[in-house]
């Protein structure tokens, strides 16, 4: 089912293509609504559109900033409540930060976790459920303007991803777990990220493997399980590395059950990943 093939690399081909295509399209359109009351809700950060004023800034941005900026913010889900509470999807169990938009349009986020400890931008309007937030970055002695595009999640998706019961597996257990509890935790992770992949496939032209802590490698039309190591991000959701190793074996056994099945075929890689993750989930006994 899973054949050895050239690994799918994100930040070379897809990011370049998506960024170029989107940047060109965005220049032809302007935000149609500046209604700040429409900001509260749950959003998926899609991509940064960059405006580079000098060749020096362009070289510095492309060489050292573009990928790290996308890695930090790209395809994160954030929640902006009308009471000024800010939550980042991957840190849903932590204390919320705060957000506000001033009369002059300044968009401020504080205490929101990695990338949002002290975010300063400007509300640039909402167009077709896509919010634009402009950020001026000092780079190479010049200024680079980055316009973040955020897509509003529909009520069903937002209700799931920002629902605490759907995120219980993020809480590290206080003691070692038996095989049944480990399988339940793994299945909860698979369910969450199977749905996450489905959302990303609908809204984005690229995919960030580092946004998903499941121990998989992603290829063109294939996925494999990474070898277990003591430093996998996957391990942080278990009591200790011994439990994480057992959970890794649960994933491996489930994938072995699927070896005679063809890898799912879809209109793009991310849909295939979503379907295969759901297949792994089903292969693990409840």
HELIX and SHEET records of a PDB file:
HELIX    1   1 UNK A   10  UNK A   14  3                                   5    
HELIX    2   2 UNK A   15  UNK A   27  1                                  13    
HELIX    3   3 UNK A   36  UNK A   38  5                                   3    
HELIX    4   4 UNK A   55  UNK A   60  1                                   6    
HELIX    5   5 UNK A   61  UNK A   65  3                                   5    
HELIX    6   6 UNK A   66  UNK A   73  1                                   8    
HELIX    7   7 UNK A   89  UNK A   91  5                                   3    
HELIX    8   8 UNK A  155  UNK A  161  1                                   7    
HELIX    9   9 UNK A  164  UNK A  170  5                                   7    
HELIX   10  10 UNK A  179  UNK A  203  1                                  25    
HELIX   11  11 UNK A  209  UNK A  211  5                                   3    
HELIX   12  12 UNK A  233  UNK A  237  5                                   5    
HELIX   13  13 UNK A  241  UNK A  257  1                                  17    
HELIX   14  14 UNK A  269  UNK A  283  1                                  15    
SHEET    1   A 9 UNK A  41  UNK A  52  0                                        
SHEET    2   A 9 UNK A  77  UNK A  80 -1                                        
SHEET    3   A 9 UNK A  85  UNK A  88 -1                                        
SHEET    4   A 9 UNK A  97  UNK A 101 -1                                        
SHEET    5   A 9 UNK A 106  UNK A 110 -1                                        
SHEET    6   A 9 UNK A 118  UNK A 127 -1                                        
SHEET    7   A 9 UNK A 130  UNK A 139 -1                                        
SHEET    8   A 9 UNK A 142  UNK A 152 -1                                        
SHEET    9   A 9 UNK A  41  UNK A  52 -1                                        
SHEET    1   B 2 UNK A 216  UNK A 219  0                                        
SHEET    2   B 2 UNK A 222  UNK A 225 -1                                        
END                                                                             
